[in-house]
Amino acid sequence: MKVKGKTGLVLFVDESGDHSLSKIDPQYPMFVLAGCVFEMGYYEDVVVPEINSFKKDLLGSDKIILHTEDITHNRNGFERVMEVEFRRHFYEKVNAILNKLDYKILACAIKKDKHFKKYGLAAIDPYMLSLDCIVERFVFELEEINQSGIIIAESRNSILDNELELAFLNLKVQGTSYVSASKVKKRVSQLSIKDKKENIAGIQIADLIASPIGRSILGKKNQIDYEMIEGKYRNKGGKYMGYGLVVLPKK
C-alpha cells in the first residue's frame, strides 16, 4: 500500500481485546487501541522494505502477515514458532526490528471491568473512547511540527467500520474535550480503513505492540520487549503517561 504524499505523518492503529462491555474476559479484561506514528516518506522508503525483507528472511515470504493471534496459535505461516529454539530466535528478531525502526507510539488502554463498574450503562464504547484519546494526541503531535496527517485503521466488519467512519466525522464536527473540531479538520485529512489481508506494514507493527501494552498493565509477561515499547511512546521530558499512553479509567 502506498501512502499518499511524502510529507506529514501517518498513524496506523490496531486493537487488542474485545471492545464489548457485555462480555468481559476475566483473564484479559482489557481493550487497547494502539497506534504507531511514522513520517510518511520514511514509512514508504524504509519501513515497508525493512518489514518485507524481515519477513522474507525469517519466515520465507513477505506475503505472510504479522498477526499476534496467528503467531500465538502457530498458524498461517507461524507454525515453526511452536519450536522452542525458533520461537526464541523469532522474538529476538521481532524485538530487534521493532526497536530499530523510527516511530512513536500512541495508545489508549481501557480496563473494561473498571470502566463498566464506574459508568454502568452510560459507559462509552471502549473503541470510540480510545479513538478520541489517540486522535487528540495525534493532533498535538502534528501541531508541534506544523504538519498534517492521515490515519489508517484496521477493518473489523462492515457495521463497526461504518461506526468508525461516523465517529471520525463526528470528531471533525464536534472535536473532543481537548481538541476543537477545526483543529481536527486542519490536521487530520483522512481516515482510511484497510483489511488486514492487504498486508500493510504499519498495521502489522501496531498489531504487534497492542497486546503487550495490555498484558503489561495486567502484570503479565510479554515476548515483545515492553521496555522497548516504553522507549517509543510519545513523551514530554521522558514522561509518557498521558502523552503517549492513556490508561482508563483514571485512578
Residue pairs with C-beta under 8 A, 6 or more apart in sequence:
1 194
1 198
1 199
1 200
2 44
3 10
3 40
3 43
3 44
3 150
3 152
4 40
4 150
5 40
6 40
6 41
6 44
7 40
7 41
7 147
8 39
8 40
8 142
8 147
8 148
8 149
8 150
9 37
9 38
9 39
9 40
9 138
9 141
9 142
9 145
9 147
9 149
9 150
10 37
10 38
10 40
10 43
10 149
10 150
10 151
10 152
10 202
11 35
11 36
11 37
11 106
11 134
11 138
11 149
11 150
11 151
11 152
12 35
12 36
12 38
12 151
12 152
12 153
12 200
12 202
12 203
12 205
12 206
13 33
13 34
13 35
13 131
13 134
13 151
13 152
13 153
13 154
13 203
13 206
14 33
14 34
14 35
14 153
14 154
14 203
14 206
14 207
14 210
15 31
15 32
15 33
15 34
15 127
15 130
15 154
15 210
16 30
16 31
16 32
16 34
16 68
16 210
16 211
16 213
16 214
17 25
17 28
17 30
17 31
17 32
17 112
17 214
18 25
18 31
19 31
19 125
19 126
19 127
21 112
21 115
21 116
21 123
21 125
21 126
24 112
24 113
24 116
26 113
28 214
28 215
28 218
29 111
29 112
29 113
29 218
30 109
30 110
30 111
30 112
30 214
30 217
30 218
31 109
31 110
31 112
31 126
31 127
31 130
31 214
32 107
32 108
32 109
32 110
32 130
32 210
32 211
32 213
32 214
33 107
33 108
33 126
33 127
33 130
33 131
33 133
33 134
33 210
34 105
34 106
34 107
34 206
34 209
34 210
34 213
35 105
35 106
35 107
35 134
35 138
35 151
35 206
36 103
36 104
36 105
36 106
36 202
36 205
36 206
36 209
36 232
37 103
37 104
37 105
37 106
37 138
37 141
37 149
37 234
38 47
38 102
38 103
38 202
39 102
42 102
43 201
43 202
46 101
46 102
47 101
47 103
47 201
47 202
47 205
48 201
50 97
50 100
50 101
51 62
51 66
51 97
51 201
51 204
51 205
52 62
52 201
53 62
54 93
54 97
55 61
55 62
55 64
55 66
56 62
58 90
58 93
59 77
59 78
61 77
63 199
64 76
64 77
64 78
65 76
65 77
65 196
65 197
65 199
65 204
66 204
66 205
66 207
66 208
67 76
67 196
67 204
67 207
68 207
68 208
68 210
68 211
70 76
70 77
70 78
71 78
71 81
74 80
74 81
74 82
80 86
80 90
81 87
81 90
87 223
91 223
91 224
94 208
94 223
94 224
95 224
95 225
95 228
98 205
98 208
98 209
98 224
98 225
98 228
98 229
98 232
99 225
99 228
99 231
101 205
103 205
103 232
104 141
104 232
104 233
104 234
104 244
105 209
105 229
105 232
105 233
105 234
105 244
105 245
106 134
106 137
106 138
106 141
106 233
106 234
106 244
106 245
107 134
107 209
107 210
107 213
107 233
107 244
107 245
107 246
108 129
108 130
108 133
108 134
108 245
108 246
108 247
108 248
109 213
109 214
109 217
109 245
109 246
109 247
109 248
110 126
110 129
110 130
110 247
110 248
110 249
111 217
111 247
111 248
111 249
112 126
114 249
115 123
115 126
115 248
115 249
116 123
118 249
119 249
127 160
127 164
128 163
128 167
129 248
131 164
131 167
131 168
131 171
132 171
132 176
132 177
133 246
133 248
135 151
135 168
135 171
135 176
135 179
135 184
135 188
136 176
136 178
136 179
137 234
137 243
137 244
137 246
138 149
138 151
138 187
138 188
139 179
139 183
139 184
139 187
139 188
140 179
141 234
142 148
142 149
142 187
142 188
143 183
143 187
147 187
148 186
148 187
148 188
148 189
149 187
149 188
149 189
150 188
150 189
150 190
150 191
150 192
151 168
151 188
151 190
151 191
151 192
152 191
152 192
152 193
152 194
152 200
152 202
152 203
153 164
153 191
153 192
153 193
153 194
154 193
154 194
154 195
154 196
154 203
154 206
154 207
155 161
155 193
155 194
155 195
155 196
156 164
161 193
164 191
164 193
165 191
165 193
168 191
171 181
171 184
172 181
172 184
172 185
172 188
173 181
174 181
175 181
175 182
175 183
175 184
176 184
194 200
194 203
196 203
196 207
208 224
209 224
209 229
209 232
211 222
211 224
212 222
212 223
212 224
212 226
212 229
213 226
213 229
213 245
215 221
215 222
216 222
216 226
216 229
217 247
230 240
232 244
233 240
233 243
233 244
233 245
234 240
234 243
234 244
235 243
235 244
236 243
241 247
